[in-house]
Amino acid sequence: MPHPVQKNLVTSNKARRQRLAYLAAHLPRFKAPTTPSSINTWLKNAPALRTEILDLFFRGHPKSILNEKPTIRWADRIPTGQGYTIRKLRYEGYPGLWVPALLYEPDNIKTPAPAVLNPNGHHQGGKAMDYKQARCINLAKRGMLALNTEFIGMGELRADAEHNRIGHLDLCGVAGIGVFYLLMKRGLDVLLAHPKADPARTAMTGLSGGGWQTALLSALDERVKVVVPVAGHSPVWQRSGCMEDIGDQEQCPSDLCTLADYDALSALFAPRPTLLIYNRNDDCCFQTKRTRQSIYKPIRPLFQKLGADLALHDNTDPGTHNYERDNRRQLYQFLDRHFGLSTSDDDLPWRDELLTEAELNVGLPADNATLHSLAQDALRKIRTRKHKAQSPAAARKQLAVLIKLPHWKKTRLEKIGAPQKRRDCTVQHYRLHLDGTWTLPLSECTPPRAKGAELILTDAGRRASAGLVDAALAQGRRVFAADIFGTGALAADHRHHMLIGTAGQRPLGIQVGQVLALLAAIGKRGAPQITASGQVAPIVALIAAALKPKAIAALTTHTLLDSLGRLVDWPLPYASAPSLYCFDLLRHFDIPDFIALSAPVPLADANRGPLRL
């Protein structure tokens, strides 16, 4: 017979609908300016918006880093005998992180020559992928400089295959997105430093993650004069209901949508010529039917009013996630039109000119930095820095701001059904409604002559709490078992945690706020104890105790970390505990700080013994 706390009180569909409604309330939608005055205002405000976004991306980074010129190391040349030469190089994309690249240079280059930046997507072969070699070969044969840059986690940079380690940097107060942005920006620096590059005829194009890089850099860096992203981006508001479009954490950086979503970023392309390429039956992400509505149509009125060229190509051959012949043809024709060229509208010969991955390897320093090593560096600085002393009240206020603690305006405890008698207790179920946004399932088990109350939280939710509930009942306590966001019936894919972060909220703050709401709902007869088990629930409960120690009689945890720094030390995968990667939290607070702020609440951990008696 199922344990009473395993009763389903909130369906997964309802929980998902509530998450999507919450996101919709926090995600902006771009409305194109259409009157002369509103267009002028948009164009006038665009530089300030770019600056604000870059300031957001470079939180925690050295102040001058964005404007520093990259260091370049040139390596071997590969003469092809086909009208172009491949020059190997690496550049320091971020201090200590070198990026391998290939420059395809026409042998009889005219001055000045068009230049095209070609970032990689999410393909392990990186810069050696055949479709990418084909494009760069074709661009060089048409008289253009083509720089083929490596993408973090791909090709020779495979040491960083886990992009979501951005979270480890974010936790330390260093915006991980800044690393990604600087690598692509410095690639453009390298390309435009070529003595024969024409800064008036500079384009950027790439597939998938390369399409995302194209969209982001082109929106914020006007040195890109022609923009051709391929299957790489759509607005976050559209992605929230389409899991396959969400992507990795760099595509959903913390707080981006407090300033602009990708529809507004795409509007920043204007008035530069823009060709949006999407694939009708894309088997990865960003199918044309979705992006036509979410990207192309919202920005088209602005381009039209400015007399700017905005085109959308719906690829059907092969129609999957690709940058093959049909999509390349669209690129060649678009560049011809805007660079004043007259070249073939089809691929020039390239298949017999492909080189192997080994032949195209550039080579990197043995100690080349990674996202993880950069996070470790940030953590070392935190551990050696002395924290400024502040009063408990000031610390609690700062903590609430960091986790963006919500303040529920309206809470309602709904009783579900009549009490049910069990052999050892009476069971009553509830739903706790918070601002009409969240519904928390809550089960109460009351033994005869109950003394005191206990709230039980686990990472796996109420269904996994039966043993803890029975142990509390055996002690004669009235027991409550609840699910909070990210647990049990309210479990959420880590990508939805990412979206909440990019919308400007914090999943950790939502969880802590829900625990405080539960305490307020069940603590009318006196402050209850809390038992919390797992990686996340103990920290959530401890922060709740730090913020409102009077609301808790005692706290017992199972497997409480001794430091948030362990998330970086190990490292713990972001997807296993996404809410803990709260931007900038560790730079100001760690587990010992939460313990100190929770005084005088008695604390104990099943694996560490008493933490405070």
Sequence and secondary structure as in RCSB ss.txt:
>XXXX:A:sequence
MPHPVQKNLVTSNKARRQRLAYLAAHLPRFKAPTTPSSINTWLKNAPALRTEILDLFFRGHPKSILNEKPTIRWA
DRIPTGQGYTIRKLRYEGYPGLWVPALLYEPDNIKTPAPAVLNPNGHHQGGKAMDYKQARCINLAKRGMLALNTE
FIGMGELRADAEHNRIGHLDLCGVAGIGVFYLLMKRGLDVLLAHPKADPARTAMTGLSGGGWQTALLSALDERVK
VVVPVAGHSPVWQRSGCMEDIGDQEQCPSDLCTLADYDALSALFAPRPTLLIYNRNDDCCFQTKRTRQSIYKPIR
PLFQKLGADLALHDNTDPGTHNYERDNRRQLYQFLDRHFGLSTSDDDLPWRDELLTEAELNVGLPADNATLHSLA
QDALRKIRTRKHKAQSPAAARKQLAVLIKLPHWKKTRLEKIGAPQKRRDCTVQHYRLHLDGTWTLPLSECTPPRA
KGAELILTDAGRRASAGLVDAALAQGRRVFAADIFGTGALAADHRHHMLIGTAGQRPLGIQVGQVLALLAAIGKR
GAPQITASGQVAPIVALIAAALKPKAIAALTTHTLLDSLGRLVDWPLPYASAPSLYCFDLLRHFDIPDFIALSAP
VPLADANRGPLRL
>XXXX:A:secstr
   GGG   S HHHHHHHHHHHHHHH        SHHHHHHHHHHHHHHHHHHHHHHTTTS TTGGGS   EEEE
EEEE SSSEEEEEEEEEEETTEEEEEEEEEETT  SSEEEEEE   S TTGGG HHHHHHHHHHHHTT EEEEE 
 TTSGGGGGG  GGGHHHHHHTT  HHHHHHHHHHHHHHHHHTSTTEEEEEEEEEEETHHHHHHHHHHHH TT  
EEEEES    HHHHTT GGGT  GGGS TTGGGT  HHHHHHTTTTS EEEEEETT SSS BHHHHIIIIIHHHH
HHHHHHT  EEEEEE SS SS   HHHHHHHHHHHHHHHT    SS  S GGG   HHHH     TT   HHHHH
HHHHHHHHHS      HHHHHHHHHHHTT    S EEEEEEEEEEE SS EEEEEEEEETTTEEEEEEEEE TT 
 SEEEEEETT GGG HHHHHHHHHTT EEEEE  TTSGGG   HHHHHHHHHTT  HHHHHHHHHHHHHHHH TT
S  EEEEESSSHHHHHHHHHHH GGG SEEEEES  S TTHHHHTT  GGGSGGG  TTHHHH  HHHHHHHTTT
S EEETTTEEEE 
